[in-house]
Amino acid sequence: MSRLVTMTGISVPVFNVIRNQNVPSLEVQILQSQAQEIDLLKLFKTESELSTLTLMSDQGILENQYMNYSKLDTYNIQNDYIVKEAIGGWSAIVDEEGHTVSEEVTAEPALIDNLITIRLLKKSDLERKVDNNVQLIDAMSVALAQIMGG
């Protein structure tokens, strides 16, 4: 299972991540049993956490990086989501000569969990420009204060 890592290093196990190009947004699907310790609403409302999201595999390999997502748009919970279908078991099938035609398959129950879907909106060009200007003004204020203060 992949993990989504925020700017401050908080790691969230994700079931699926979908980027929507029509409405610039990112849809993150999380199994509730995998993220019980994390306050997802609080985490995904914090803009500074969402400025850069990194999708990492279990082996620590970078899969993708998502930038400039800032607004929590929707938060949905789908109860009793079937993560994995049940498998009906059957015994091995052997032909007349004693050769195995089909291996034995053991039955497995369905894996059911609650699926949390979080949709994040991407910052508009204007919002990114305003953020850049605010950072520039802050840097200039610090520089002027250092010059004036000696």
DSSP file (Angstrom, degrees, kcal/mol; ACC not computed):
  #  RESIDUE AA STRUCTURE BP1 BP2  ACC     N-H-->O    O-->H-N    N-H-->O    O-->H-N    TCO  KAPPA ALPHA  PHI   PSI    X-CA   Y-CA   Z-CA
    1    1 A M              0   0    0      0, 0.0    14,-0.1     0, 0.0    15,-0.1   0.000 360.0 360.0 360.0 136.0    0.0    0.0    0.0
    2    2 A S  E     -A   14   0A   0     12,-0.5    12,-2.5    55,-0.1     2,-0.4  -0.298 360.0-141.2 -77.7 163.9    1.3    3.4   -0.9
    3    3 A R  E     -AB  13  56A   0     53,-3.1    53,-3.3    10,-0.3     2,-0.6  -0.981   3.4-142.4-129.5 141.7    1.8    6.3    1.5
    4    4 A L  E     -AB  12  55A   0      8,-3.1     8,-2.5    -2,-0.4     2,-0.5  -0.918  20.0-158.5-102.8 120.7    1.1   10.0    1.0
    5    5 A V  E     -AB  11  54A   0     49,-3.3    49,-2.5    -2,-0.6     6,-0.2  -0.878   5.5-149.1-106.8 127.7    3.8   12.1    2.8
    6    6 A T    >   -     0   0    0      4,-2.4     3,-1.5    -2,-0.5    44,-0.2  -0.193  36.3 -88.6 -85.5-179.5    3.0   15.7    3.7
    7    7 A M  T 3  S+     0   0    0     42,-1.7    42,-0.1     1,-0.3    43,-0.1   0.854 127.4  46.7 -59.2 -38.0    5.4   18.7    4.0
    8    8 A T  T 3  S-     0   0    0     41,-0.1    -1,-0.3     2,-0.1    41,-0.1   0.356 124.2 -99.5 -91.0   7.4    6.2   18.0    7.7
    9    9 A G    <   +     0   0    0     -3,-1.5     2,-0.3     1,-0.3    -2,-0.1   0.546  67.6 153.5  92.6   6.9    6.7   14.3    7.1
   10   10 A I        -     0   0    0     39,-0.1    -4,-2.4    33,-0.0     2,-0.5  -0.580  33.5-148.2 -71.5 128.8    3.3   13.0    8.3
   11   11 A S  E     -A    5   0A   0     -2,-0.3    -6,-0.2    -6,-0.2    -1,-0.0  -0.877  14.9-172.5-107.7 125.9    2.7    9.7    6.5
   12   12 A V  E     -A    4   0A   0     -8,-2.5    -8,-3.1    -2,-0.5     2,-0.3  -0.969  23.5-130.0-118.8 121.4   -0.8    8.6    5.5
   13   13 A P  E     -A    3   0A   0      0, 0.0     2,-0.3     0, 0.0   -10,-0.3  -0.557  31.5-161.6 -69.7 128.9   -1.5    5.1    4.1
   14   14 A V  E     -A    2   0A   0    -12,-2.5   -12,-0.5    -2,-0.3    16,-0.3  -0.872  26.7-160.8-117.6 147.6   -3.6    5.6    0.9
   15   15 A F  S    S-     0   0    0     14,-3.3     2,-0.3     1,-0.4    15,-0.2   0.830  81.1 -10.8 -86.7 -40.3   -5.7    3.1   -1.0
   16   16 A N  E     -D   29   0B   0     13,-1.6    13,-3.3   -15,-0.1     2,-0.4  -0.980  53.8-155.4-160.1 147.9   -5.8    5.2   -4.3
   17   17 A V  E     -D   28   0B   0     -2,-0.3     2,-0.4    11,-0.2    11,-0.2  -0.996  15.4-174.9-130.5 126.5   -4.9    8.6   -5.5
   18   18 A I  E     -D   27   0B   0      9,-2.9     9,-3.4    -2,-0.4     2,-0.5  -0.982  14.0-151.4-126.3 126.7   -6.6   10.1   -8.6
   19   19 A R  E     -D   26   0B   0     -2,-0.4     2,-0.6     7,-0.2     7,-0.2  -0.866  12.4-152.6 -96.5 125.3   -5.7   13.4  -10.2
   20   20 A N  E   > -D   25   0B   0      5,-2.5     5,-1.6    -2,-0.5    -2,-0.0  -0.875  12.9-175.3-100.9 120.6   -8.7   15.1  -12.0
   21   21 A Q  T   5S+     0   0    0     -2,-0.6    -1,-0.1     3,-0.2     5,-0.0   0.777  78.8  61.2 -85.4 -28.2   -7.7   17.3  -14.9
   22   22 A N  T   5S+     0   0    0      1,-0.3    -1,-0.1     3,-0.0    -2,-0.0   0.963 121.2  22.1 -64.9 -52.7  -11.3   18.6  -15.6
   23   23 A V  T   5S-     0   0    0      2,-0.1     2,-0.9    98,-0.0    -1,-0.3  -0.966 102.5-117.8-110.4 111.0  -11.7   20.2  -12.2
   24   24 A P  T   5 +     0   0    0      0, 0.0    98,-2.6     0, 0.0     2,-0.3  -0.247  69.1 122.9 -57.4  96.3   -8.1   20.7  -11.0
   25   25 A S  E   < -DE  20 121B   0     -5,-1.6    -5,-2.5    -2,-0.9     2,-0.4  -0.950  55.9-131.9-151.0 167.0   -8.3   18.5   -7.9
   26   26 A L  E     -DE  19 120B   0     94,-2.6    94,-2.9    -2,-0.3     2,-0.6  -0.995  15.8-155.7-127.7 125.3   -6.7   15.5   -6.2
   27   27 A E  E     -DE  18 119B   0     -9,-3.4    -9,-2.9    -2,-0.4     2,-0.5  -0.908   9.7-168.3-105.9 121.0   -8.9   12.7   -4.9
   28   28 A V  E     -DE  17 118B   0     90,-3.4    90,-3.0    -2,-0.6     2,-0.5  -0.940   3.4-161.3-112.8 123.1   -7.3   10.7   -2.1
   29   29 A Q  E     +DE  16 117B   0    -13,-3.3   -14,-3.3    -2,-0.5   -13,-1.6  -0.913  12.7 179.9-108.1 128.9   -8.9    7.4   -1.0
   30   30 A I  E     - E   0 116B   0     86,-3.0    86,-3.4    -2,-0.5     2,-0.4  -0.983  28.4-126.7-130.9 135.2   -8.0    6.0    2.4
   31   31 A L  E >>  - E   0 115B   0     -2,-0.4     3,-1.2    84,-0.2     4,-0.9  -0.708  21.0-137.7 -80.4 130.3   -9.2    2.8    4.2
   32   32 A Q  G >4 S+     0   0    0     82,-3.0     3,-0.7    -2,-0.4    -1,-0.1   0.848 101.2  57.0 -60.4 -36.5  -10.4    3.8    7.6
   33   33 A S  G 34 S+     0   0    0     81,-0.3     3,-0.5     1,-0.2    -1,-0.3   0.767 105.7  52.4 -66.7 -23.7   -8.8    0.8    9.3
   34   34 A Q  G <4 S+     0   0    0     -3,-1.2    -1,-0.2     1,-0.2    -2,-0.2   0.691 116.4  36.3 -83.9 -20.1   -5.4    2.0    8.0
   35   35 A A  S << S+     0   0    0     -4,-0.9     3,-0.5    -3,-0.7     5,-0.2  -0.197  70.7 125.9-129.4  42.8   -5.6    5.5    9.2
   36   36 A Q  S    S+     0   0    0     -3,-0.5    -1,-0.1     1,-0.2    -2,-0.1   0.822  74.9  52.4 -72.5 -30.5   -7.3    5.4   12.6
   37   37 A E  S    S+     0   0    0     -3,-0.2     2,-0.4     2,-0.1    -1,-0.2   0.638  95.6  83.6 -80.6 -13.2   -4.6    7.2   14.5
   38   38 A I  S    S-     0   0    0     -3,-0.5     2,-1.5     1,-0.0     3,-0.2  -0.772  74.7-137.3 -99.4 131.8   -4.5   10.2   12.1
   39   39 A D     >  -     0   0    0     -2,-0.4     4,-2.4     1,-0.2     5,-0.2  -0.690  27.9-177.9 -82.8  90.6   -7.0   13.1   12.4
   40   40 A L  H  > S+     0   0    0     -2,-1.5     4,-2.9    -5,-0.2    -1,-0.2   0.875  74.3  53.5 -63.8 -41.2   -7.5   13.4    8.6
   41   41 A L  H  > S+     0   0    0      1,-0.2     4,-0.6     2,-0.2    -1,-0.2   0.935 113.0  43.5 -60.9 -45.4   -9.9   16.4    8.7
   42   42 A K  H >> S+     0   0    0      1,-0.2     3,-0.7     2,-0.2     4,-0.6   0.916 115.2  50.0 -65.4 -42.3   -7.4   18.4   10.7
   43   43 A L  H >< S+     0   0    0     -4,-2.4     3,-1.0     1,-0.2    -2,-0.2   0.923 112.3  45.1 -62.7 -46.1   -4.5   17.3    8.5
   44   44 A F  H 3< S+     0   0    0     -4,-2.9    -1,-0.2     1,-0.2    -2,-0.2   0.462 106.9  59.8 -84.3   0.5   -6.1   18.0    5.2
   45   45 A K  H << S+     0   0    0     -3,-0.7     2,-0.8    -4,-0.6    -1,-0.2   0.538  83.2  94.0 -94.9 -10.0   -7.4   21.4    6.3
   46   46 A T    XX  -     0   0    0     -3,-1.0     4,-1.0    -4,-0.6     3,-0.7  -0.738  60.9-163.3 -88.2 109.6   -3.8   22.6    7.0
   47   47 A E  H 3> S+     0   0    0     -2,-0.8     4,-0.7     1,-0.2     3,-0.4   0.853  86.3  58.2 -63.2 -37.0   -2.6   24.4    3.9
   48   48 A S  H 34 S+     0   0    0      1,-0.2     3,-0.5     2,-0.2     4,-0.3   0.832 104.5  52.4 -65.4 -29.9    1.0   24.3    4.8
   49   49 A E  H <4 S+     0   0    0     -3,-0.7   -42,-1.7     1,-0.2     3,-0.4   0.820 110.9  48.1 -69.8 -30.7    0.9   20.5    5.0
   50   50 A L  H  < S+     0   0    0     -4,-1.0    19,-1.0    -3,-0.4     3,-0.2   0.440  78.0  95.7 -95.6  -1.0   -0.6   20.2    1.5
   51   51 A S  S  < S+     0   0    0     -4,-0.7    17,-2.4    -3,-0.5     2,-0.4   0.870 102.9  16.7 -61.8 -34.1    1.7   22.5   -0.5
   52   52 A T  E    S- C   0  67A   0     -3,-0.4     2,-0.5    -4,-0.3    -1,-0.3  -0.952  71.7-175.1-138.8 120.4    3.7   19.4   -1.5
   53   53 A L  E     - C   0  66A   0     13,-3.4    13,-3.5    -2,-0.4     2,-0.5  -0.956   9.2-158.9-114.2 131.7    2.4   15.9   -1.2
   54   54 A T  E     -BC   5  65A   0    -49,-2.5   -49,-3.3    -2,-0.5     2,-0.6  -0.943   7.2-148.2-115.7 126.1    4.7   13.0   -2.0
   55   55 A L  E     -BC   4  64A   0      9,-3.1     8,-3.2    -2,-0.5     9,-1.4  -0.836  23.8-177.5 -94.0 118.9    3.3    9.5   -2.9
   56   56 A M  E     -BC   3  62A   0    -53,-3.3   -53,-3.1    -2,-0.6     6,-0.2  -0.895  20.6-129.8-118.8 145.9    5.8    6.8   -1.8
   57   57 A S    >   -     0   0    0      4,-2.4     3,-1.8    -2,-0.3   -55,-0.1  -0.329  37.3 -98.2 -81.2 172.4    5.6    3.1   -2.2
   58   58 A D  T 3  S+     0   0    0      1,-0.3    -1,-0.1     2,-0.1   -56,-0.1   0.806 125.9  56.5 -60.6 -29.1    6.1    0.6    0.7
   59   59 A Q  T 3  S-     0   0    0      2,-0.1    -1,-0.3     1,-0.0   -57,-0.0   0.423 123.2-105.1 -84.1   2.0    9.7    0.2   -0.4
   60   60 A G  S <  S+     0   0    0     -3,-1.8     2,-0.4     1,-0.3    -2,-0.1   0.672  70.9 147.4  84.1  18.1   10.3    4.0   -0.1
   61   61 A I        -     0   0    0      1,-0.0    -4,-2.4     2,-0.0     2,-0.4  -0.742  53.6-116.6 -90.1 132.2   10.3    4.6   -3.8
   62   62 A L  E     +C   56   0A   0     -2,-0.4    -6,-0.2    -6,-0.2     3,-0.1  -0.531  36.9 172.3 -67.3 120.8    9.0    8.0   -5.0
   63   63 A E  E     -     0   0A   0     -8,-3.2     2,-0.3     1,-0.4    -7,-0.2   0.815  60.7 -24.7 -97.4 -40.8    5.9    7.3   -7.2
   64   64 A N  E     -C   55   0A   0     -9,-1.4    -9,-3.1     2,-0.0    -1,-0.4  -0.981  49.8-138.8-165.6 163.0    4.6   10.8   -7.7
   65   65 A Q  E     -C   54   0A   0     -2,-0.3     2,-0.5   -11,-0.2   -11,-0.2  -0.998  12.1-161.2-135.8 132.5    4.6   14.3   -6.3
   66   66 A Y  E     -C   53   0A   0    -13,-3.5   -13,-3.4    -2,-0.4     2,-0.3  -0.947  13.4-170.3-116.9 129.5    1.6   16.7   -6.1
   67   67 A M  E     +C   52   0A   0     -2,-0.5   -15,-0.2   -15,-0.2   -16,-0.1  -0.876  54.7  20.4-124.2 153.2    2.1   20.4   -5.6
   68   68 A N  S    S+     0   0    0    -17,-2.4    55,-3.4    -2,-0.3     2,-0.5   0.805  70.3 143.3  66.2  36.0   -0.1   23.4   -4.9
   69   69 A Y  E     +F  122   0B   0    -19,-1.0    -1,-0.2    53,-0.3    53,-0.2  -0.921  10.5 149.1-100.4 129.4   -3.1   21.7   -3.4
   70   70 A S  E     +     0   0B   0     51,-2.0     2,-0.5    -2,-0.5    52,-0.1   0.661  37.9  73.4-133.9 -26.6   -4.6   23.7   -0.7
   71   71 A K  E     -F  121   0B   0     50,-1.4    50,-2.8   -21,-0.1     2,-0.7  -0.849  62.8-137.8-111.4 128.7   -8.3   23.5   -0.1
   72   72 A L  E     +F  120   0B   0     -2,-0.5    48,-0.2    48,-0.2     3,-0.1  -0.715  29.9 172.1 -75.3 115.7  -10.2   20.6    1.4
   73   73 A D  E     +     0   0B   0     46,-3.1     2,-0.3    -2,-0.7    -1,-0.2   0.913  57.3   2.3 -94.0 -55.9  -13.3   20.4   -0.9
   74   74 A T  E     -F  119   0B   0     45,-1.2    45,-2.4     2,-0.0     2,-0.4  -0.958  48.6-167.0-136.5 154.7  -15.1   17.2    0.1
   75   75 A Y  E     +F  118   0B   0     -2,-0.3     2,-0.3    43,-0.2    43,-0.2  -0.916  21.9 172.9-140.8 108.9  -14.7   14.5    2.8
   76   76 A N  E     -F  117   0B   0     41,-2.7    41,-2.8    -2,-0.4     2,-0.5  -0.891  20.6-155.8-122.1 149.3  -16.9   11.4    2.2
   77   77 A I  E     -F  116   0B   0     -2,-0.3     2,-0.7    39,-0.2    39,-0.2  -0.989   4.8-162.7-123.8 122.9  -17.1    8.1    4.0
   78   78 A Q  E >   -F  115   0B   0     37,-3.0    37,-2.6    -2,-0.5     3,-0.6  -0.916  18.9-143.9-104.1 112.0  -18.5    5.0    2.1
   79   79 A N  E 3  S+     0   0B   0     -2,-0.7    35,-0.1    35,-0.2    34,-0.0  -0.422  73.9  12.3 -75.8 149.9  -19.4    2.3    4.6
   80   80 A D  E 3  S+     0   0B   0      1,-0.2     2,-0.3    -2,-0.1    -1,-0.2   0.870  78.4 178.0  54.4  46.1  -18.9   -1.4    3.9
   81   81 A Y  E <   -F  113   0B   0     32,-2.6    32,-2.4    -3,-0.6     2,-1.0  -0.637  30.6-126.1 -77.3 133.0  -16.7   -0.8    0.8
   82   82 A I  E     +F  112   0B   0     -2,-0.3    30,-0.2    30,-0.2     3,-0.2  -0.723  32.0 174.8 -85.6 106.3  -15.6   -4.2   -0.7
   83   83 A V  E    S+     0   0B   0     28,-2.5     2,-0.4    -2,-1.0    -1,-0.2   0.881  74.1  13.1 -76.9 -40.8  -11.8   -3.9   -0.9
   84   84 A K  E    S-F  111   0B   0     27,-1.5    27,-2.4     3,-0.0    -1,-0.3  -0.991  83.1-121.4-141.9 129.0  -11.4   -7.5   -2.1
   85   85 A E        -     0   0    0     -2,-0.4     2,-0.1    25,-0.2    27,-0.0  -0.263  36.9 -99.0 -65.5 153.0  -14.0   -9.9   -3.3
   86   86 A A        -     0   0    0     24,-0.1     2,-0.5    21,-0.0    -1,-0.1  -0.441  32.8-140.8 -69.8 146.9  -14.6  -13.2   -1.6
   87   87 A I  B     -G  108   0C   0     21,-2.6    21,-2.1    -2,-0.1     2,-0.4  -0.955   7.3-141.6-114.0 123.3  -13.0  -16.2   -3.1
   88   88 A G        -     0   0    0     -2,-0.5     2,-0.1    19,-0.2    17,-0.0  -0.692  23.2-132.9 -82.3 132.1  -14.9  -19.5   -3.2
   89   89 A G        +     0   0    0     -2,-0.4     2,-0.3    15,-0.0    17,-0.2  -0.455  25.2 179.1 -85.8 157.5  -12.7  -22.4   -2.5
   90   90 A W  B     -H  105   0D   0     15,-1.9    15,-2.4    -2,-0.1     2,-0.1  -0.983  27.7-109.3-150.7 156.5  -12.6  -25.7   -4.5
   91   91 A S        -     0   0    0     -2,-0.3     2,-0.0    13,-0.2    15,-0.0  -0.362  49.1 -79.6 -83.1 166.7  -10.6  -28.9   -4.3
   92   92 A A        -     0   0    0     -2,-0.1     2,-0.5    12,-0.1    11,-0.2  -0.340  40.3-134.5 -65.9 144.5   -7.9  -29.9   -6.8
   93   93 A I  E     -I  102   0E   0      9,-2.0     8,-3.3    -3,-0.1     9,-1.6  -0.902  22.8-170.8-104.4 127.3   -9.2  -31.4  -10.1
   94   94 A V  E     -I  100   0E   0     -2,-0.5     6,-0.2     6,-0.2     2,-0.0  -0.950  13.5-136.2-120.8 136.6   -7.3  -34.6  -11.2
   95   95 A D    >   -     0   0    0      4,-2.4     3,-1.8    -2,-0.4     6,-0.0  -0.169  40.3 -86.3 -81.4-178.0   -7.7  -36.3  -14.6
   96   96 A E  T 3  S+     0   0    0      1,-0.3    -1,-0.1     2,-0.1    -2,-0.0   0.765 127.6  53.8 -61.8 -27.0   -8.0  -40.1  -15.2
   97   97 A E  T 3  S-     0   0    0      2,-0.1    -1,-0.3     1,-0.0    -2,-0.0   0.441 119.9-105.8 -90.3   0.2   -4.2  -40.5  -15.2
   98   98 A G  S <  S+     0   0    0     -3,-1.8     2,-0.3     1,-0.3    -2,-0.1   0.551  72.9 140.2  89.5   8.2   -3.7  -38.8  -11.9
   99   99 A H        -     0   0    0      1,-0.1    -4,-2.4     2,-0.0     2,-0.5  -0.657  58.4-113.3 -85.4 140.9   -2.3  -35.5  -13.3
  100  100 A T  E     +I   94   0E   0     -2,-0.3    -6,-0.2    -6,-0.2     3,-0.1  -0.618  34.0 176.7 -76.4 121.0   -3.5  -32.3  -11.6
  101  101 A V  E    S+     0   0E   0     -8,-3.3     2,-0.4    -2,-0.5    -7,-0.2   0.835  73.4  15.4 -89.2 -40.7   -5.6  -30.2  -14.0
  102  102 A S  E    S-I   93   0E   0     -9,-1.6    -9,-2.0   -11,-0.0    -1,-0.3  -0.999  80.7-123.7-139.4 133.6   -6.5  -27.5  -11.5
  103  103 A E        -     0   0    0     -2,-0.4     2,-0.2   -11,-0.2   -13,-0.1  -0.282  36.7 -94.6 -72.1 159.3   -4.8  -26.7   -8.2
  104  104 A E        -     0   0    0    -12,-0.1     2,-0.5   -15,-0.1   -13,-0.2  -0.545  37.3-157.5 -73.5 138.3   -6.8  -26.5   -4.9
  105  105 A V  B     -H   90   0D   0    -15,-2.4   -15,-1.9    -2,-0.2     2,-0.3  -0.982   8.5-139.8-120.8 126.2   -7.9  -23.0   -4.0
  106  106 A T        -     0   0    0     -2,-0.5     2,-0.1   -17,-0.2   -19,-0.0  -0.616  27.0-108.2 -85.3 145.2   -8.7  -22.2   -0.4
  107  107 A A        -     0   0    0     -2,-0.3   -19,-0.2   -21,-0.0    -1,-0.1  -0.444  33.4-168.8 -72.8 141.9  -11.8  -20.0    0.3
  108  108 A E  B     -G   87   0C   0    -21,-2.1   -21,-2.6    -2,-0.1     3,-0.1  -0.998  19.1-124.3-130.8 136.3  -11.2  -16.4    1.5
  109  109 A P        -     0   0    0      0, 0.0     2,-0.1     0, 0.0   -21,-0.0  -0.325  39.4 -89.4 -73.7 162.6  -13.8  -14.1    2.9
  110  110 A A        -     0   0    0    -24,-0.1     2,-0.7     1,-0.1   -25,-0.2  -0.423  34.9-128.0 -68.6 145.4  -14.4  -10.7    1.4
  111  111 A L  E     - F   0  84B   0    -27,-2.4   -28,-2.5    -2,-0.1   -27,-1.5  -0.880  33.5-178.4 -98.0 113.9  -12.3   -7.8    2.8
  112  112 A I  E     + F   0  82B   0     -2,-0.7     2,-0.3   -30,-0.2   -30,-0.2  -0.937  10.1 152.0-119.8 135.5  -14.7   -5.0    3.7
  113  113 A D  E     - F   0  81B   0    -32,-2.4   -32,-2.6    -2,-0.4     2,-0.5  -0.937  48.6 -92.4-149.7 167.5  -13.7   -1.6    5.1
  114  114 A N  E     -     0   0B   0     -2,-0.3   -82,-3.0   -34,-0.2     2,-0.6  -0.781  39.2-145.1 -86.4 131.5  -15.0    2.0    5.3
  115  115 A L  E     -EF  31  78B   0    -37,-2.6   -37,-3.0    -2,-0.5     2,-0.5  -0.877   7.5-158.2-103.7 120.5  -13.5    4.0    2.4
  116  116 A I  E     -EF  30  77B   0    -86,-3.4   -86,-3.0    -2,-0.6     2,-0.5  -0.858   7.0-164.9 -97.2 125.7  -12.7    7.7    3.1
  117  117 A T  E     -EF  29  76B   0    -41,-2.8   -41,-2.7    -2,-0.5     2,-0.5  -0.957   5.3-174.0-115.1 120.9  -12.5    9.9    0.0
  118  118 A I  E     -EF  28  75B   0    -90,-3.0   -90,-3.4    -2,-0.5     2,-0.5  -0.950   6.9-160.1-115.7 129.8  -10.9   13.3    0.4
  119  119 A R  E     -EF  27  74B   0    -45,-2.4   -46,-3.1    -2,-0.5   -45,-1.2  -0.950   6.2-167.9-114.3 124.8  -10.9   15.8   -2.5
  120  120 A L  E     -EF  26  72B   0    -94,-2.9   -94,-2.6    -2,-0.5     2,-0.3  -0.916  14.3-137.1-111.5 134.2   -8.4   18.6   -2.5
  121  121 A L  E     -EF  25  71B   0    -50,-2.8   -51,-2.0    -2,-0.4   -50,-1.4  -0.661  20.1-121.3 -89.2 146.9   -8.6   21.6   -4.9
  122  122 A K  E     - F   0  69B   0    -98,-2.6   -53,-0.3    -2,-0.3   -54,-0.1  -0.590  33.1-102.1 -83.6 146.4   -5.6   22.9   -6.6
  123  123 A K        -     0   0    0    -55,-3.4    -1,-0.1    -2,-0.2     2,-0.1  -0.395  36.8-122.0 -65.6 144.0   -4.6   26.5   -6.1
  124  124 A S     >  -     0   0    0      1,-0.1     4,-2.1    -2,-0.1     5,-0.2  -0.342  26.5-104.5 -78.3 168.4   -5.5   28.9   -8.9
  125  125 A D  H  > S+     0   0    0      1,-0.2     4,-2.3     2,-0.2     5,-0.2   0.895 122.6  52.7 -60.1 -40.6   -2.8   30.9  -10.7
  126  126 A L  H  > S+     0   0    0      1,-0.2     4,-2.5     2,-0.2    -1,-0.2   0.912 107.9  50.3 -63.4 -42.9   -3.9   34.0   -8.8
  127  127 A E  H  > S+     0   0    0      1,-0.2     4,-2.4     2,-0.2    -1,-0.2   0.897 110.8  49.3 -62.9 -40.0   -3.6   32.3   -5.4
  128  128 A R  H  X S+     0   0    0     -4,-2.1     4,-2.3     2,-0.2    -1,-0.2   0.898 111.1  49.8 -66.1 -39.6   -0.1   31.1   -6.3
  129  129 A K  H  X S+     0   0    0     -4,-2.3     4,-2.4     2,-0.2    -2,-0.2   0.908 110.7  49.6 -65.5 -41.3    0.9   34.7   -7.4
  130  130 A V  H  X S+     0   0    0     -4,-2.5     4,-2.6     2,-0.2    -2,-0.2   0.927 110.9  50.0 -62.6 -44.6   -0.5   36.2   -4.1
  131  131 A D  H  X S+     0   0    0     -4,-2.4     4,-2.3     1,-0.2    -2,-0.2   0.913 111.1  49.0 -59.2 -43.4    1.4   33.6   -2.1
  132  132 A N  H  X S+     0   0    0     -4,-2.3     4,-2.2     1,-0.2    -1,-0.2   0.902 111.6  49.2 -63.5 -40.9    4.6   34.4   -3.9
  133  133 A N  H  X S+     0   0    0     -4,-2.4     4,-2.7     2,-0.2    -2,-0.2   0.894 109.7  51.4 -65.8 -39.7    4.1   38.1   -3.4
  134  134 A V  H  X S+     0   0    0     -4,-2.6     4,-2.4     2,-0.2    -2,-0.2   0.919 111.1  47.9 -62.9 -43.3    3.4   37.6    0.3
  135  135 A Q  H  X S+     0   0    0     -4,-2.3     4,-2.3     2,-0.2    -2,-0.2   0.895 112.0  50.1 -63.9 -39.7    6.7   35.6    0.6
  136  136 A L  H  X S+     0   0    0     -4,-2.2     4,-2.4     2,-0.2    -2,-0.2   0.919 111.0  48.3 -64.4 -44.1    8.6   38.3   -1.3
  137  137 A I  H  X S+     0   0    0     -4,-2.7     4,-2.5     2,-0.2    -2,-0.2   0.903 111.3  50.8 -63.8 -41.4    7.2   41.1    1.0
  138  138 A D  H  X S+     0   0    0     -4,-2.4     4,-2.1     2,-0.2    -1,-0.2   0.922 111.4  47.7 -61.4 -43.7    8.1   39.1    4.1
  139  139 A A  H  X S+     0   0    0     -4,-2.3     4,-2.3     1,-0.2    -2,-0.2   0.895 112.5  49.1 -64.6 -40.0   11.6   38.6    2.8
  140  140 A M  H  X S+     0   0    0     -4,-2.4     4,-2.7     2,-0.2    -1,-0.2   0.884 109.1  52.9 -67.3 -37.8   12.0   42.3    2.0
  141  141 A S  H  X S+     0   0    0     -4,-2.5     4,-2.3     2,-0.2    -2,-0.2   0.914 110.5  47.0 -63.1 -43.1   10.7   43.2    5.4
  142  142 A V  H  X S+     0   0    0     -4,-2.1     4,-2.1     2,-0.2    -2,-0.2   0.917 112.5  49.9 -64.2 -42.8   13.3   41.0    7.1
  143  143 A A  H  X S+     0   0    0     -4,-2.3     4,-2.1     1,-0.2    -2,-0.2   0.917 112.0  47.5 -63.2 -43.3   16.0   42.4    4.9
  144  144 A L  H  X S+     0   0    0     -4,-2.7     4,-2.9     1,-0.2     5,-0.3   0.895 110.5  52.3 -64.7 -39.8   15.0   46.1    5.6
  145  145 A A  H  X S+     0   0    0     -4,-2.3     4,-2.4     1,-0.2    -1,-0.2   0.888 110.1  48.6 -64.2 -38.0   14.8   45.3    9.3
  146  146 A Q  H  X S+     0   0    0     -4,-2.1     4,-1.1     2,-0.2    -1,-0.2   0.893 113.2  47.4 -68.0 -39.0   18.3   43.9    9.2
  147  147 A I  H  < S+     0   0    0     -4,-2.1    -2,-0.2     2,-0.2     3,-0.2   0.931 116.5  43.0 -66.6 -45.0   19.6   46.9    7.3
  148  148 A M  H  < S+     0   0    0     -4,-2.9    -2,-0.2     1,-0.2    -1,-0.2   0.859 114.1  51.1 -69.6 -35.6   17.9   49.4    9.7
  149  149 A G  H  <        0   0    0     -4,-2.4    -1,-0.2    -5,-0.3    -2,-0.2   0.681 360.0 360.0 -79.1 -16.7   18.9   47.5   12.8
  150  150 A G     <        0   0    0     -4,-1.1    -3,-0.2    -3,-0.2    -4,-0.1   0.456 360.0 360.0  93.5 360.0   22.5   47.3   11.7
